[in-house]
Amino acid sequence: MDPDFLNVFTQPPAVNQFLAENVIAQGEKKKLIKPTSRNNPKLEELQLLLIDWINATLKEEHIVVKSLEEDVYDGLVLHHLLENLGSLKLDVDKIALTEKKQRQKLSVILEAVAKCLQLEESQLKWSVESILSKDLLSTLHLLVAIAKHFEPNLAMPSNVQVETITIENTSRGLKTATAMEYITENKENSEAQSKDDAFDELFSRAPDKLDAVKKVFLQFVNQHVGKLGLSVKDIESQFADGVILLLLIGQLEGYFLNLRDFFLTPASTTEMLHNVNLALDLLTDGGLLNFSVNSE
């Protein structure tokens, strides 16, 4: 018998509680935080911080959140939060009383969040259904993403991780799997990677000099890609799809990249990520990149 199938019997309290509260249809898969992880002090600290942050943000609206699971699911708090933080005017009713109206409202709100945070569907760690079903894991991922975007200086605890259990209703029965999942940034790795980084110092201590540094980089880039008849005016936007980066590496290293190896005019996020991953591989192979970089 498949060992994964037997996992369902190794976590009876979690599984039985979950199944008592949720109906998992054939072929459906759901994930929840294991009960033992809910007592994690750092998880509790994160929840209290988010609650205090929401209440402080919505103080003038006389909205008080006591539980992230019970008070966020219907979209009311999220609606007010986005209007206050991002001045977003959402074409939805303030109060949605029926489940149908709540689902419609959440759909509009979460679509606005994804657009504002520039996230592709594959990057989302929440959904209308998971938020509506009061799923704490999804709710935390959503609120942390919103907070990081609109309040980057909010002092969230780092390295908050939980053990999750995923339950899938397969044709052979229930199948479970456990995993560790980070909710906030794993700074132990990132700090080790960027220790004493000059650009971190620049961003934190001399942001007024950032434009001058950008100009120097633009001159450097254009000096080399200009030989190909290209011109870069904005580093953030024009480097996003990996094309300029690949061509720049080729110019600096003195070789020609085969056009079959990358997408010269990428038409999707997948093609852009392919280009960026290729560029990172080239830099790593050349000994120029000795720490991990998230291609996304």
PARO-610076 format. One record per residue: residue in three letters; residue number from 1; x, y, z of N, C-alpha, C, CB in turn. Coordinates in steps of 0.1 Angstrom, whole numbers, plus 5000, padded with zeros to 4 digits. Glycine has a CB too. Layout:
<rs>
res,n,n.u,n.v,n.w,ca.u,ca.v,ca.w,c.u,c.v,c.w,cb.u,cb.v,cb.w
ala,NUM,X,Y,Z,X,Y,Z,X,Y,Z,X,Y,Z
...
</rs>
This chain:
<rs>
res,n,n.u,n.v,n.w,ca.u,ca.v,ca.w,c.u,c.v,c.w,cb.u,cb.v,cb.w
met,1,5009,4988,5000,5000,5000,5000,5009,5012,5000,4990,5000,5012
asp,2,5004,5023,4993,5012,5035,4993,5014,5041,5007,5004,5046,4984
pro,3,5027,5043,5010,5030,5048,5024,5023,5062,5026,5045,5050,5025
asp,4,5022,5070,5016,5015,5083,5018,5000,5081,5022,5016,5092,5005
phe,5,4995,5070,5017,4981,5068,5020,4979,5065,5035,4975,5056,5012
leu,6,4989,5058,5041,4989,5054,5055,4991,5066,5064,5000,5044,5058
asn,7,4996,5077,5058,4998,5089,5067,4985,5094,5073,5004,5100,5058
val,8,4973,5091,5066,4961,5096,5071,4958,5090,5085,4949,5092,5062
phe,9,4964,5079,5088,4961,5073,5101,4971,5077,5112,4961,5058,5100
thr,10,4981,5084,5108,4991,5088,5118,4988,5102,5125,5005,5089,5111
gln,11,4978,5109,5120,4974,5121,5126,4959,5122,5129,4978,5133,5116
pro,12,4954,5112,5136,4939,5111,5138,4933,5124,5144,4937,5100,5147
pro,13,4939,5131,5154,4932,5142,5160,4930,5153,5149,4940,5148,5172
ala,14,4941,5156,5142,4941,5167,5132,4931,5164,5121,4955,5170,5127
val,15,4932,5152,5116,4924,5148,5104,4909,5147,5108,4929,5134,5099
asn,16,4907,5141,5119,4893,5139,5124,4886,5153,5126,4892,5131,5136
gln,17,4894,5162,5132,4888,5175,5135,4886,5183,5122,4898,5184,5144
phe,18,4896,5181,5113,4894,5188,5100,4883,5183,5092,4907,5186,5092
leu,19,4881,5170,5091,4870,5164,5084,4857,5166,5090,4872,5148,5082
ala,20,4857,5168,5103,4844,5172,5110,4839,5185,5106,4846,5171,5125
glu,21,4849,5194,5102,4845,5208,5099,4845,5211,5084,4855,5218,5105
asn,22,4850,5202,5076,4851,5204,5062,4847,5191,5054,4865,5208,5058
val,23,4841,5193,5043,4837,5182,5034,4847,5183,5022,4822,5183,5029
ile,24,4855,5173,5020,4865,5173,5009,4859,5165,4998,4879,5168,5014
ala,25,4856,5171,4987,4851,5164,4975,4861,5155,4969,4845,5174,4965
gln,26,4857,5146,4960,4866,5137,4953,4875,5146,4944,4858,5127,4944
gly,27,4888,5143,4946,4898,5151,4938,4902,5164,4944,4893,5153,4924
glu,28,4896,5168,4955,4899,5181,4962,4910,5179,4971,4886,5186,4969
lys,29,4918,5190,4973,4929,5190,4982,4928,5203,4991,4942,5190,4975
lys,30,4930,5201,5004,4930,5212,5013,4942,5211,5023,4917,5212,5021
lys,31,4946,5223,5027,4958,5224,5036,4954,5232,5048,4970,5230,5029
leu,32,4959,5228,5060,4956,5236,5072,4968,5235,5081,4944,5230,5080
ile,33,4969,5244,5091,4979,5244,5101,4977,5233,5111,4981,5258,5108
lys,34,4987,5225,5113,4985,5215,5123,4983,5221,5137,4998,5205,5124
pro,35,4974,5215,5145,4970,5221,5158,4982,5223,5167,4961,5211,5165
thr,36,4992,5215,5166,5004,5217,5174,5012,5229,5171,5013,5205,5173
ser,37,5011,5234,5158,5018,5246,5154,5010,5259,5158,5019,5246,5139
arg,38,4998,5257,5161,4990,5269,5165,4994,5275,5178,4975,5266,5166
asn,39,5001,5268,5186,5006,5273,5199,5020,5279,5198,5006,5261,5209
asn,40,5025,5280,5186,5038,5286,5183,5038,5300,5188,5043,5285,5168
pro,41,5047,5304,5198,5047,5318,5203,5049,5328,5192,5058,5319,5213
lys,42,5057,5325,5182,5060,5335,5171,5048,5337,5162,5072,5331,5163
leu,43,5040,5326,5161,5027,5327,5153,5017,5335,5160,5022,5312,5150
glu,44,5016,5333,5173,5007,5341,5182,5012,5356,5181,5007,5336,5196
glu,45,5025,5358,5182,5030,5372,5181,5026,5379,5168,5046,5372,5183
leu,46,5028,5371,5157,5024,5377,5144,5009,5380,5143,5028,5367,5133
gln,47,5001,5371,5148,4986,5374,5148,4983,5386,5156,4979,5362,5153
leu,48,4989,5388,5168,4986,5400,5176,4991,5412,5169,4993,5398,5190
leu,49,5003,5412,5163,5008,5423,5156,4999,5427,5145,5022,5421,5151
leu,50,4994,5418,5137,4985,5421,5125,4972,5427,5130,4983,5408,5117
ile,51,4967,5421,5141,4954,5426,5147,4956,5441,5152,4949,5417,5159
asp,52,4967,5443,5159,4969,5457,5164,4971,5466,5152,4982,5457,5173
trp,53,4978,5462,5141,4981,5470,5130,4967,5473,5122,4990,5463,5120
ile,54,4959,5464,5121,4946,5466,5114,4938,5476,5123,4938,5453,5112
asn,55,4937,5473,5136,4929,5482,5144,4934,5496,5144,4928,5476,5158
ala,56,4947,5498,5144,4953,5511,5144,4950,5518,5131,4968,5511,5146
thr,57,4950,5511,5120,4948,5516,5107,4933,5520,5105,4951,5506,5096
leu,58,4924,5512,5111,4910,5515,5109,4903,5521,5122,4903,5501,5106
lys,59,4911,5527,5130,4906,5533,5142,4896,5543,5140,4918,5539,5150
glu,60,4898,5552,5130,4888,5562,5127,4875,5557,5121,4894,5573,5118
glu,61,4876,5545,5116,4863,5539,5111,4856,5531,5121,4867,5530,5099
his,62,4861,5531,5134,4855,5524,5145,4853,5509,5142,4841,5530,5148
ile,63,4863,5503,5135,4863,5489,5132,4874,5482,5142,4867,5486,5117
val,64,4869,5472,5149,4878,5465,5158,4878,5450,5155,4873,5467,5173
val,65,4891,5446,5152,4893,5431,5149,4898,5424,5161,4903,5430,5137
lys,66,4892,5413,5165,4896,5405,5176,4902,5392,5172,4884,5403,5186
ser,67,4897,5387,5160,4902,5374,5155,4903,5375,5140,4892,5362,5159
leu,68,4915,5371,5135,4918,5372,5121,4909,5362,5113,4933,5369,5118
glu,69,4906,5350,5119,4898,5341,5112,4883,5345,5111,4899,5327,5119
glu,70,4878,5350,5122,4864,5353,5123,4861,5367,5118,4860,5353,5138
asp,71,4870,5376,5117,4867,5390,5114,4871,5395,5100,4873,5399,5124
val,72,4879,5386,5093,4884,5390,5080,4877,5383,5068,4899,5387,5079
tyr,73,4871,5372,5071,4866,5363,5060,4856,5369,5051,4861,5351,5066
asp,74,4847,5378,5056,4836,5383,5048,4840,5395,5039,4825,5388,5057
gly,75,4852,5400,5040,4857,5411,5031,4855,5425,5036,4850,5410,5018
leu,76,4848,5427,5047,4845,5440,5052,4858,5447,5057,4835,5440,5064
val,77,4866,5440,5065,4878,5446,5070,4888,5448,5058,4884,5436,5081
leu,78,4889,5438,5050,4898,5439,5038,4895,5451,5029,4898,5427,5030
his,79,4882,5453,5028,4877,5465,5019,4882,5478,5025,4861,5464,5018
his,80,4879,5480,5038,4883,5492,5045,4898,5494,5045,4877,5493,5059
leu,81,4905,5483,5047,4920,5483,5048,4926,5488,5035,4925,5469,5052
leu,82,4921,5482,5024,4927,5486,5011,4924,5501,5008,4922,5477,5000
glu,83,4912,5505,5011,4908,5519,5009,4917,5528,5017,4893,5521,5012
asn,84,4920,5525,5029,4928,5533,5038,4943,5533,5034,4927,5529,5052
leu,85,4948,5521,5031,4962,5520,5028,4966,5524,5014,4967,5506,5031
gly,86,4958,5520,5004,4961,5522,4991,4952,5532,4983,4961,5510,4983
ser,87,4943,5538,4991,4933,5547,4985,4926,5541,4973,4940,5560,4980
leu,88,4923,5528,4974,4917,5520,4963,4902,5521,4965,4921,5505,4963
lys,89,4895,5525,4955,4881,5526,4955,4875,5513,4948,4875,5539,4948
leu,90,4869,5504,4956,4865,5492,4950,4850,5492,4948,4868,5480,4960
asp,91,4845,5488,4937,4831,5488,4933,4824,5476,4939,4830,5488,4918
val,92,4823,5476,4952,4816,5466,4960,4808,5472,4971,4825,5454,4964
asp,93,4798,5466,4976,4791,5471,4988,4799,5469,5000,4778,5463,4990
lys,94,4798,5479,5010,4805,5478,5022,4802,5466,5030,4803,5491,5030
ile,95,4789,5462,5030,4785,5451,5038,4779,5441,5029,4775,5455,5049
ala,96,4783,5428,5030,4778,5417,5022,4772,5407,5032,4789,5411,5013
leu,97,4759,5405,5032,4753,5397,5042,4752,5382,5038,4739,5402,5045
thr,98,4750,5380,5025,4749,5366,5021,4762,5360,5017,4738,5365,5010
glu,99,4763,5347,5017,4776,5341,5013,4779,5343,4998,4775,5325,5015
lys,100,4768,5344,4990,4770,5347,4976,4776,5361,4974,4757,5346,4968
lys,101,4771,5371,4981,4776,5385,4981,4790,5386,4986,4766,5394,4988
gln,102,4793,5378,4997,4806,5378,5003,4816,5372,4993,4806,5370,5016
arg,103,4812,5362,4986,4821,5356,4976,4824,5365,4965,4815,5342,4971
gln,104,4814,5372,4960,4816,5382,4949,4825,5393,4954,4802,5387,4945
lys,105,4822,5398,4966,4830,5409,4971,4845,5405,4973,4825,5414,4985
leu,106,4847,5393,4979,4861,5388,4980,4868,5387,4967,4861,5375,4988
ser,107,4861,5382,4957,4867,5381,4944,4872,5394,4938,4856,5375,4934
val,108,4864,5405,4940,4868,5418,4936,4880,5423,4944,4857,5428,4937
ile,109,4880,5421,4957,4890,5426,4966,4903,5418,4963,4886,5423,4980
leu,110,4903,5405,4962,4915,5398,4960,4921,5400,4946,4913,5383,4962
glu,111,4913,5403,4936,4918,5406,4923,4925,5420,4924,4906,5407,4913
ala,112,4920,5429,4932,4926,5442,4933,4939,5440,4941,4917,5452,4941
val,113,4940,5432,4951,4952,5429,4958,4963,5424,4949,4950,5419,4970
ala,114,4959,5413,4941,4969,5407,4932,4974,5417,4922,4962,5396,4924
lys,115,4965,5426,4917,4969,5436,4907,4979,5447,4913,4957,5443,4901
cys,116,4975,5451,4925,4983,5461,4932,4997,5456,4936,4975,5466,4945
leu,117,4997,5443,4941,5010,5437,4945,5017,5431,4933,5007,5426,4955
gln,118,5011,5432,4921,5017,5427,4909,5021,5412,4910,5030,5435,4905
leu,119,5011,5404,4914,5013,5390,4916,5005,5382,4906,5008,5385,4930
glu,120,5012,5372,4900,5005,5363,4891,4997,5353,4899,5015,5355,4882
glu,121,4987,5346,4893,4978,5337,4900,4986,5326,4906,4968,5331,4890
ser,122,4997,5321,4900,5005,5310,4905,5013,5314,4918,5015,5306,4895
gln,123,5014,5327,4921,5021,5332,4932,5012,5334,4944,5028,5345,4929
leu,124,4999,5333,4942,4990,5336,4953,4990,5324,4963,4976,5339,4948
lys,125,4990,5327,4976,4989,5317,4986,4976,5318,4993,5001,5319,4997
trp,126,4966,5323,4987,4952,5324,4992,4943,5323,4980,4951,5337,5000
ser,127,4930,5322,4983,4920,5322,4973,4907,5327,4979,4918,5307,4967
val,128,4897,5330,4971,4884,5334,4976,4878,5323,4986,4874,5336,4964
glu,129,4879,5311,4981,4873,5300,4989,4880,5298,5003,4873,5287,4982
ser,130,4894,5299,5002,4901,5297,5015,4899,5308,5025,4916,5296,5012
ile,131,4898,5321,5020,4895,5332,5029,4881,5331,5034,4898,5346,5022
leu,132,4872,5328,5026,4858,5327,5029,4855,5316,5039,4849,5324,5017
ser,133,4864,5305,5039,4862,5294,5048,4870,5296,5061,4867,5281,5041
lys,134,4874,5308,5063,4881,5312,5075,4894,5304,5078,4872,5310,5087
asp,135,4901,5302,5067,4914,5295,5068,4925,5304,5073,4918,5289,5054
leu,136,4931,5300,5084,4940,5309,5091,4953,5311,5083,4944,5304,5105
leu,137,4958,5300,5077,4970,5300,5069,4969,5310,5057,4974,5286,5064
ser,138,4958,5309,5050,4956,5317,5038,4954,5332,5043,4944,5313,5030
thr,139,4947,5334,5053,4944,5347,5059,4957,5354,5063,4935,5347,5070
leu,140,4966,5346,5069,4979,5352,5074,4988,5355,5062,4986,5342,5083
his,141,4989,5347,5052,4996,5349,5040,4991,5362,5033,4996,5337,5030
leu,142,4978,5364,5032,4972,5375,5026,4976,5388,5033,4957,5374,5025
leu,143,4973,5388,5046,4976,5400,5054,4991,5404,5055,4970,5398,5068
val,144,4999,5394,5055,5014,5397,5056,5018,5403,5042,5022,5384,5058
ala,145,5012,5398,5031,5016,5404,5018,5011,5418,5017,5009,5395,5007
ile,146,4999,5421,5022,4994,5435,5022,5002,5444,5030,4979,5435,5026
ala,147,5005,5439,5042,5013,5447,5052,5027,5450,5046,5015,5440,5065
lys,148,5034,5440,5040,5047,5442,5035,5047,5452,5023,5053,5429,5030
his,149,5036,5452,5015,5035,5461,5004,5032,5476,5009,5024,5457,4994
phe,150,5022,5477,5017,5018,5491,5021,5025,5496,5033,5003,5491,5024
glu,151,5030,5487,5042,5037,5492,5054,5050,5484,5056,5028,5489,5067
pro,152,5059,5487,5046,5072,5479,5046,5080,5480,5059,5080,5483,5035
asn,153,5077,5491,5067,5085,5493,5079,5078,5486,5092,5087,5508,5082
leu,154,5067,5480,5089,5060,5473,5100,5069,5462,5106,5047,5467,5096
ala,155,5072,5462,5118,5082,5452,5124,5076,5439,5127,5087,5458,5137
met,156,5074,5431,5116,5068,5418,5118,5079,5408,5122,5062,5413,5104
pro,157,5075,5399,5131,5085,5388,5135,5090,5380,5123,5080,5379,5146
ser,158,5103,5378,5122,5108,5370,5110,5108,5356,5113,5122,5375,5107
asn,159,5109,5348,5103,5111,5333,5104,5099,5327,5111,5123,5330,5112
val,160,5087,5332,5109,5075,5326,5114,5071,5314,5105,5063,5336,5116
gln,161,5072,5302,5110,5069,5290,5102,5059,5281,5110,5082,5283,5098
val,162,5051,5274,5102,5042,5265,5108,5043,5251,5101,5027,5270,5107
glu,163,5039,5241,5108,5038,5228,5102,5024,5226,5096,5041,5216,5112
thr,164,5023,5223,5084,5010,5221,5077,5007,5207,5074,5009,5230,5064
ile,165,4994,5204,5073,4990,5191,5068,4981,5192,5056,4983,5183,5080
thr,166,4984,5186,5045,4976,5187,5033,4968,5173,5032,4985,5189,5021
ile,167,4955,5175,5030,4946,5163,5029,4940,5163,5015,4936,5163,5040
glu,168,4942,5152,5008,4936,5151,4995,4927,5138,4994,4948,5149,4984
asn,169,4915,5141,4988,4906,5130,4986,4908,5123,4973,4891,5135,4988
thr,170,4915,5113,4972,4919,5106,4959,4909,5094,4957,4933,5101,4959
ser,171,4910,5088,4945,4902,5077,4942,4905,5065,4951,4904,5073,4927
arg,172,4917,5065,4957,4921,5054,4966,4918,5057,4981,4936,5051,4965
gly,173,4912,5069,4983,4910,5073,4997,4917,5086,5001,4913,5062,5007
leu,174,4917,5089,5013,4924,5101,5018,4939,5099,5018,4919,5105,5032
lys,175,4946,5110,5014,4960,5110,5013,4965,5122,5020,4966,5109,4999
thr,176,4975,5121,5029,4980,5133,5037,4994,5135,5035,4976,5132,5051
ala,177,4999,5147,5037,5013,5150,5036,5015,5162,5046,5017,5154,5022
thr,178,5026,5162,5052,5030,5173,5061,5042,5180,5056,5033,5168,5076
ala,179,5043,5193,5060,5054,5201,5055,5056,5214,5064,5052,5206,5040
met,180,5067,5220,5064,5070,5232,5071,5068,5244,5061,5084,5232,5078
glu,181,5061,5254,5065,5059,5265,5056,5061,5278,5063,5044,5265,5051
tyr,182,5069,5287,5056,5072,5300,5062,5060,5310,5059,5085,5306,5056
ile,183,5057,5318,5069,5046,5328,5067,5053,5342,5066,5036,5328,5079
thr,184,5064,5344,5073,5072,5356,5071,5086,5353,5067,5072,5364,5085
glu,185,5093,5362,5062,5106,5360,5056,5116,5352,5065,5112,5374,5052
asn,186,5123,5343,5058,5133,5336,5065,5146,5344,5065,5136,5322,5058
lys,187,5147,5353,5075,5158,5362,5074,5171,5356,5078,5155,5374,5084
glu,188,5171,5344,5084,5184,5338,5088,5192,5336,5075,5182,5325,5095
asn,189,5185,5331,5064,5192,5329,5052,5195,5342,5045,5184,5320,5043
ser,190,5185,5351,5044,5187,5363,5037,5198,5372,5043,5174,5371,5035
glu,191,5199,5372,5056,5209,5380,5063,5223,5375,5061,5206,5381,5078
ala,192,5223,5361,5060,5236,5355,5058,5241,5358,5044,5236,5340,5060
gln,193,5231,5359,5034,5235,5361,5020,5238,5376,5018,5223,5357,5012
ser,194,5232,5385,5025,5234,5399,5022,5242,5406,5033,5221,5406,5020
lys,195,5249,5399,5041,5257,5405,5052,5267,5415,5047,5264,5394,5060
asp,196,5267,5427,5053,5277,5437,5049,5275,5441,5034,5291,5432,5052
asp,197,5263,5439,5029,5261,5443,5015,5261,5458,5013,5248,5437,5009
ala,198,5268,5464,5004,5269,5478,5003,5256,5484,4998,5280,5482,4993
phe,199,5248,5477,4991,5235,5482,4986,5225,5482,4997,5230,5474,4974
asp,200,5225,5473,5006,5216,5474,5018,5219,5486,5026,5218,5461,5027
glu,201,5232,5489,5027,5236,5502,5034,5231,5514,5027,5251,5502,5036
leu,202,5232,5513,5014,5227,5525,5005,5212,5527,5007,5230,5522,4991
phe,203,5204,5516,5006,5190,5518,5007,5186,5523,5021,5183,5504,5005
ser,204,5192,5518,5032,5188,5521,5045,5194,5534,5050,5192,5510,5054
arg,205,5206,5537,5046,5213,5549,5052,5214,5561,5043,5226,5545,5057
ala,206,5214,5559,5030,5216,5570,5021,5207,5569,5009,5231,5570,5016
pro,207,5194,5568,5011,5184,5567,5000,5185,5579,4991,5170,5565,5005
asp,208,5189,5590,4996,5190,5602,4987,5201,5601,4976,5193,5614,4996
lys,209,5210,5591,4978,5221,5590,4968,5217,5579,4958,5234,5586,4975
leu,210,5205,5573,4960,5202,5561,4951,5200,5565,4937,5189,5555,4956
asp,211,5194,5577,4934,5193,5582,4920,5206,5583,4913,5185,5595,4920
ala,212,5216,5588,4921,5229,5591,4915,5236,5577,4911,5238,5598,4925
val,213,5234,5567,4920,5239,5554,4917,5232,5548,4905,5238,5545,4929
lys,214,5219,5550,4904,5212,5545,4892,5217,5550,4879,5197,5548,4894
lys,215,5220,5563,4880,5225,5570,4868,5239,5564,4863,5227,5585,4870
val,216,5247,5561,4873,5260,5555,4870,5258,5541,4864,5269,5553,4883
phe,217,5249,5533,4869,5246,5520,4864,5240,5521,4850,5236,5512,4873
leu,218,5231,5531,4848,5225,5532,4834,5236,5536,4824,5215,5544,4835
gln,219,5245,5544,4828,5256,5547,4819,5264,5535,4815,5265,5558,4825
phe,220,5267,5527,4826,5275,5515,4824,5268,5505,4815,5278,5508,4838
val,221,5255,5503,4817,5247,5493,4809,5246,5498,4795,5233,5492,4815
asn,222,5243,5511,4793,5241,5516,4779,5254,5516,4772,5235,5530,4780
gln,223,5265,5518,4779,5278,5517,4772,5281,5504,4765,5290,5520,4783
his,224,5275,5493,4771,5277,5480,4765,5265,5475,4756,5279,5470,4777
val,225,5253,5477,4761,5242,5472,4752,5239,5482,4741,5229,5470,4760
gly,226,5245,5494,4742,5244,5504,4731,5250,5498,4718,5250,5517,4735
lys,227,5260,5489,4720,5267,5484,4708,5258,5475,4700,5279,5475,4713
leu,228,5247,5471,4707,5236,5462,4700,5225,5471,4695,5231,5451,4710
gly,229,5226,5484,4696,5215,5493,4692,5204,5494,4702,5210,5488,4679
leu,230,5207,5491,4715,5197,5491,4725,5200,5503,4735,5197,5478,4733
ser,231,5189,5507,4741,5190,5518,4751,5181,5515,4763,5186,5532,4745
val,232,5187,5516,4775,5180,5514,4787,5178,5527,4794,5188,5504,4797
lys,233,5165,5530,4798,5162,5542,4805,5157,5540,4819,5151,5550,4797
asp,234,5152,5528,4822,5147,5524,4835,5151,5510,4839,5131,5525,4835
ile,235,5159,5509,4849,5165,5497,4853,5155,5487,4858,5175,5499,4864
glu,236,5145,5491,4866,5135,5482,4872,5127,5476,4861,5126,5490,4882
ser,237,5121,5484,4852,5112,5478,4843,5118,5471,4831,5103,5489,4837
gln,238,5130,5476,4827,5136,5470,4815,5145,5458,4818,5145,5481,4808
phe,239,5147,5456,4831,5155,5444,4834,5146,5433,4839,5165,5447,4846
ala,240,5133,5436,4840,5123,5426,4846,5122,5413,4838,5110,5432,4848
asp,241,5123,5414,4825,5120,5402,4817,5133,5394,4813,5114,5406,4804
gly,242,5145,5399,4818,5157,5392,4817,5165,5394,4804,5154,5378,4819
val,243,5158,5400,4794,5164,5401,4781,5177,5410,4781,5154,5407,4771
ile,244,5175,5422,4787,5187,5431,4787,5198,5425,4796,5182,5445,4793
leu,245,5194,5418,4807,5204,5412,4815,5212,5402,4808,5198,5406,4828
leu,246,5206,5393,4800,5212,5383,4792,5222,5389,4782,5202,5374,4786
leu,247,5217,5399,4775,5225,5406,4765,5237,5413,4771,5217,5415,4756
leu,248,5235,5419,4782,5246,5426,4789,5257,5416,4793,5241,5433,4802
ile,249,5252,5404,4799,5262,5394,4803,5270,5389,4791,5255,5382,4809
gly,250,5263,5387,4780,5270,5383,4767,5280,5393,4763,5260,5381,4756
gln,251,5277,5406,4764,5286,5416,4760,5298,5417,4769,5279,5430,4759
leu,252,5296,5416,4782,5307,5417,4791,5316,5405,4791,5301,5418,4805
glu,253,5310,5393,4788,5318,5381,4788,5323,5377,4774,5310,5369,4794
gly,254,5319,5385,4764,5324,5383,4751,5319,5371,4744,5339,5383,4752
tyr,255,5306,5368,4746,5301,5357,4738,5287,5360,4733,5301,5344,4746
phe,256,5282,5352,4724,5269,5354,4718,5259,5343,4723,5269,5354,4702
leu,257,5248,5348,4728,5238,5338,4733,5229,5334,4722,5229,5345,4744
asn,258,5228,5321,4720,5219,5315,4710,5205,5319,4713,5220,5299,4710
leu,259,5198,5325,4702,5185,5329,4704,5175,5318,4707,5180,5336,4691
arg,260,5179,5306,4705,5170,5295,4708,5171,5291,4723,5174,5282,4700
asp,261,5180,5297,4730,5182,5294,4744,5173,5304,4753,5196,5295,4748
phe,262,5169,5315,4748,5160,5324,4756,5150,5330,4747,5169,5334,4763
phe,263,5141,5338,4754,5130,5344,4747,5134,5359,4745,5116,5343,4755
leu,264,5136,5363,4733,5140,5377,4730,5128,5386,4732,5145,5378,4715
thr,265,5116,5382,4730,5104,5390,4732,5094,5382,4740,5097,5395,4719
pro,266,5097,5380,4753,5089,5371,4762,5074,5377,4763,5095,5371,4776
ala,267,5065,5367,4761,5051,5371,4761,5044,5367,4774,5044,5365,4749
ser,268,5051,5361,4783,5044,5356,4795,5054,5357,4807,5038,5342,4794
thr,269,5048,5355,4819,5057,5355,4831,5066,5343,4831,5048,5355,4844
thr,270,5061,5332,4826,5069,5320,4825,5081,5322,4816,5061,5308,4820
glu,271,5080,5328,4805,5091,5331,4796,5100,5341,4802,5086,5336,4782
met,272,5095,5351,4809,5104,5361,4816,5112,5353,4827,5096,5372,4823
leu,273,5106,5345,4835,5113,5338,4845,5124,5328,4839,5103,5329,4854
his,274,5121,5323,4828,5131,5314,4821,5143,5323,4818,5125,5308,4808
asn,275,5141,5335,4813,5152,5344,4809,5160,5347,4822,5147,5356,4802
val,276,5153,5351,4832,5160,5355,4845,5168,5343,4851,5150,5361,4855
asn,277,5162,5332,4851,5168,5320,4856,5181,5317,4848,5159,5308,4856
leu,278,5180,5318,4835,5192,5316,4827,5203,5325,4830,5188,5316,4812
ala,279,5199,5338,4832,5209,5348,4835,5216,5345,4849,5203,5362,4835
leu,280,5208,5341,4858,5213,5338,4872,5222,5326,4871,5202,5336,4882
asp,281,5219,5316,4863,5227,5304,4861,5241,5308,4855,5220,5294,4852
leu,282,5240,5317,4845,5253,5322,4839,5262,5329,4848,5250,5331,4827
leu,283,5256,5337,4857,5263,5345,4867,5269,5335,4877,5255,5355,4873
thr,284,5261,5325,4881,5266,5316,4891,5278,5307,4885,5255,5306,4896
asp,285,5276,5303,4873,5286,5295,4866,5299,5303,4865,5281,5289,4853
gly,286,5297,5316,4863,5309,5324,4861,5316,5328,4874,5306,5336,4853
gly,287,5310,5324,4885,5316,5327,4898,5313,5341,4902,5331,5325,4898
leu,288,5303,5348,4896,5299,5362,4899,5288,5363,4909,5296,5369,4887
leu,289,5281,5351,4912,5270,5352,4921,5272,5340,4931,5256,5350,4913
asn,290,5275,5344,4943,5277,5334,4954,5266,5333,4964,5291,5336,4960
phe,291,5254,5338,4961,5243,5337,4970,5230,5335,4962,5242,5349,4980
ser,292,5220,5330,4968,5208,5327,4961,5200,5340,4958,5199,5317,4969
val,293,5194,5340,4946,5186,5352,4942,5172,5346,4938,5192,5360,4931
asn,294,5161,5352,4943,5148,5348,4939,5145,5353,4925,5137,5352,4949
ser,295,5144,5345,4915,5142,5350,4901,5129,5357,4900,5142,5338,4892
glu,296,5119,5354,4908,5106,5361,4907,5107,5375,4912,5095,5354,4915
</rs>
